[in-house]
């Protein structure tokens, strides 16, 4: 991971047809990762690779789901300390363990 840029925020909600939890990112922090679309996110004891949205509108944020929030005991309104960085391998394709395992169980998928 490149140089980490730490910031304080709180879990918020955005309504985009459905209500989603987000971590607002201060614009000055988002500017430090340039025009990156995906960034390494350090949140508590967890590391994730997440999309940085809303940069052009001036209100950048990172969407976080229940699978990220619950293990950390976070919910709407919770204060968070997080960091983002420039992704050293922005074109990397990360495949979920569950999908990899499922593909190995299908002979046709193994042949590809």
PyMOL commands that set and color helices and strands:
alter all, ss='L'
color gray80, all
select helices_A, chain A and resi 27-31+66-72+97-104+107-111
alter helices_A, ss='H'
color red, helices_A
select strands_A, chain A and resi 5-15+19-24+38-43+46-53+61-63+79-86
alter strands_A, ss='S'
color yellow, strands_A
deselect
rebuild
show_as cartoon
